[in-house]
Amino acid sequence: MSSFYNDIVGKNLNRLAGLSDGIFAFAMTLLVLDLHVPDRAAIHSESELWAALVVLGPRFVPYVMSFLTLGIFWVGQQAQLNVLARSNRDFAWLHLAFLLTVTLMPFSTALLSEFLLYRIVLLIYWGNIVALGGMLFASWKYAERAGLVKPEVTPAQRGALDRRIIYAQALYAFGVALCVFNTYWSIGFIVAVQLQYAIAPKFRPFSWL
């Protein structure tokens, strides 16, 4: 009975894509909740409002970073789902594990916003990104091994999906390593990598991304 159930469950790629879209949309929306409007009772002039907005400014950096991160991984998982012919139970659960790491992003972002200068917080944030990339890569490699990929997908296209994840994780790791010198350098490098992946302007030496 359980074998028959496993044979029929998790087959619908459209339902999996729909769930992914909903979770990504919710997680991306939650990010903005960490940006709080200044307290009206404490503001009595334009200068006080400006000062309050300046204080709020550093929170925009983690917000933009995380929005870009989730956008990049949403595009990546959509690219992955688009080349699959079908799904199965094991792939569905691997993808659910990937979505679990998506739901953690608002927490790690809020932590980074609150403790921007602390290296351990940046490592936790990077750990969230590693988990995102690791689970997406694991689900993709399983799909290849299980024969879930469309037959018309070429080896070059498969290799591109591999490299996209591996190179991104390597660059993120380098960016986090920069926190040994300065957390702002680290964050700046990560944002630069994200912009390259998001906008794809083909700047060298990253034109191969």
N, C-alpha and C positions, 0 to 999 in steps of 0.2 A: 504493500500500500504506500509506504513512504517513498519507495523508488518511483512509483507512478506519479506521486505528488511532485517530486523533484524534477521529473521530466516535463511537467507542464507549467511550473511556476517560474516567474521572472523572465518570460519570453518577450514581453511587449516593450520594445525600445522607445516607443512614443510616450508611454506612461513614465518610463524612467527619465526621459528628457523633460517631460512636464514637471515631474517632482524636482528635478535639478534646477529648472528655471525658477520655480517657486522659492526654493531654499536660497538660491543665490540672490534673488530679488529681496527677500526678507533680510538676509544678512547685510546686504549693501545698504538697505534702508536703516537698519539698526545703527550703522556706523555714525550717522549724522546726529543721533540722540546724545552723543558725547559732547556736542557743541551746544553749550547752554547760552541762551540770551542773557545779557547782563541784567542784574536785579534792578528793576525800575525804581525801587525805593532808594537805592544807593546812588542813583544818577540824577544830578541837578544841573548839569551844564553840558555843552558840546565837548568841552575839554575832558570832563570826567567820562563821558561816553567813549571818546576816542581812546582814553587811557585803558578803559575796560576792554575795548576791542583789541588793543595792542597786547594786553595780557592773554586774551583768548587766542591770539594769532598762532602760537606754537602748536596748538591742538589741531590746526588745519593740516599740518604736515603729516601726522600719522593718519588722519582721515583720508587725505589724497592718496597716500601710499597704499592704504588698505583697499580703497575703492579700485585703484589701478590693479592691485594684486588679484582681487576677486574678478575683475573684468578680464584679466589675462587668463586666469584659470577657467573662467566660464567659456571663453573662446576656445581654450585647449580641449576642454571636455566635449564641447560641441563638435569640434573637428574629429575627435575620437569616435563619438557616437555616429557621426555622418558616414564613417567608412565601415561601419559594422553592418553585416547582413542580418544578424539576429542576436539575441541575448540568451542567457540561461540563469539558473538560480545562483551559481557561484559568482558570475559577473555582476549580477544585480546587488549582491551583498558587498562585493568589493567596491562598487560604485557608491553604495550607501555609506561605507566607511570613509570614502572620499568626501561625501557630503557632510559627514560628522566633523571633519577638519574644517570645512567651510563655516559651520556654525560657531566654531571657536574663534573665528577672526574678530568679531566685535569685542570679545573679552580681551584678547591680546592687544588689540588696538587701544582700548580704554586704558589698559595697563601702561602701554607705551606713552600715551598722552599724559598720564599722571606722573610718570617717572622717566621723562625723556632722556635724562643724563645718566641713568643707571645702566651699566653694561649688562647686568643679569637680565634686565627687562628686555633689552634688545635681543639677547640670546633666546629668551622665551618667544619673542615675536618671530625670530628666524626659525625656531623650532616648529612653529605653526606653518610657516611657508614650506619647510622641509616635509612636514606631514602631508601638506597639500600635494606637493610634487611627487612624493613617494607613493601615495595611494593612487594618484592618477597614472603613474608609470606602472605600478603593479597591476592595475586593472587592464591597461593596454597590453602588457606582456602576456597576461592571462588570456585575453581575447585572441591574441596571435596563436598561442599554444592550443587553445580550444577550437580553433577553426571558425571563429565568429566573424572574421574580417571578410569583406566582399572580395570575390576572386579577382576583380578588375583592379584592385589596389596594387600599385607597382611596388617593387622593393625600394625604389627611390623615395616614394611617398611614405612607406613604413619607416625608412631611415630618418626622414625629416621629422616625423612624430617623435622618434626616439631622441634625436639631437635637441629638439626644441625644449624638452624637459631637462635633459642632462646638462646642457649648457646653461640654462637658466639657474639651476640649482648650484652649479659651480660658481657662477657670477654672484649669486646671493651670498654664498659662503665667503667669497673674497670680500664682499661688502661688509659683512658682519665682522670679519677679521680686522677690518680697519678700526673697529671700536677700541682696539688696544691702544690706538693713538688718540682717537677723538670720536665720540659718538656722532657728532655732526658730519664728519667725513663719511662715516659708515652710512648714515641715513641718506646723505646726498648721493652717494654712489648707487645705493639701492633704487632711489627714485630715478636716477639716470638710466639704469637698466630697465626699469619698468616702462619709462617713456619710450625707450628703443623698441621694446616688445609691443607696446600699445600703438605707437604711431608708425613704426617701421620706416624711418626716414633713410635707411641704408647708409648711415654714417659708418665709415671704417674706423676702428677695426672690427665693428660689430655687424658688418653687412651680411655675414653668414648666419645670423640668427633667424 
